Amino acid sequence: MSASIAFSFFGLANGDHVKMFRSGSSIMTYHCIYETTIQCTSSVILPAMLCVYSPFNDVVLPDNTVAFISAKISIPAAVPQDLILLEVFPS
């Protein structure tokens, strides 16, 4: 797995508000998950998933929202078959 940092505009779609548990714990956190894409300088477009920490009562952004994001990118070894995970830095 590789990691990098991105500062860019992303189009967001298919948002979902989800509850997650930390492994081995009963502590819950909430996230908004969105589908997006990353376009490389070689014009290759890769599917990506954006995971944003969110309060339990937060509202999901509507489809086609464009957001400027600074995020950590986690890239699996088999990029063409898997999604890229983007984790937004807290502001």
GIQUIRA-V381089 format. One record per residue. N is the residue number from 1. SS is DSSP state (@ for helix, = for strand, . for the rest). Layout:
N & SS
N & SS
This chain:
1 & .
2 & =
3 & =
4 & =
5 & =
6 & =
7 & =
8 & =
9 & =
10 & =
11 & =
12 & =
13 & =
14 & =
15 & =
16 & =
17 & =
18 & =
19 & =
20 & =
21 & =
22 & .
23 & .
24 & .
25 & .
26 & .
27 & .
28 & =
29 & =
30 & =
31 & =
32 & =
33 & =
34 & =
35 & =
36 & =
37 & =
38 & =
39 & =
40 & .
41 & .
42 & .
43 & .
44 & .
45 & =
46 & =
47 & =
48 & =
49 & =
50 & =
51 & =
52 & =
53 & =
54 & .
55 & .
56 & .
57 & .
58 & .
59 & .
60 & .
61 & .
62 & .
63 & .
64 & .
65 & =
66 & =
67 & =
68 & =
69 & =
70 & =
71 & =
72 & =
73 & =
74 & =
75 & =
76 & .
77 & .
78 & .
79 & .
80 & .
81 & .
82 & .
83 & .
84 & =
85 & =
86 & =
87 & =
88 & =
89 & .
90 & .
91 & .
